[in-house]
């Protein structure tokens, strides 16, 4: 009888440790969420670094700035042929 009671108590304590809102399962879910946010943060840091580089080039490299402006506006230098690619209709 005592062994059965001890087993029941351990099972209840184990279930509480696993499934309550502060239990091992909840902690694992939170750790997964943290990992996902850290990965997203690293991606955003990389994107920010890339944008900082573009800003630096636009502010300090006139050749780069001219290239970007000509790409955006579709302009070409005298004697160049500008080829524009159109997005296909999705309808």
Secondary structure, 3 states (H helix, E strand, C coil): CHHHHHHHHHHHHHHHHHHCCCCHHHHHHHHHHHHHHHHHHHHHHHHHHHHHHHHHHHHHCHHHHHHHHHHHHCCCCCCCCCCCCCCCCCC
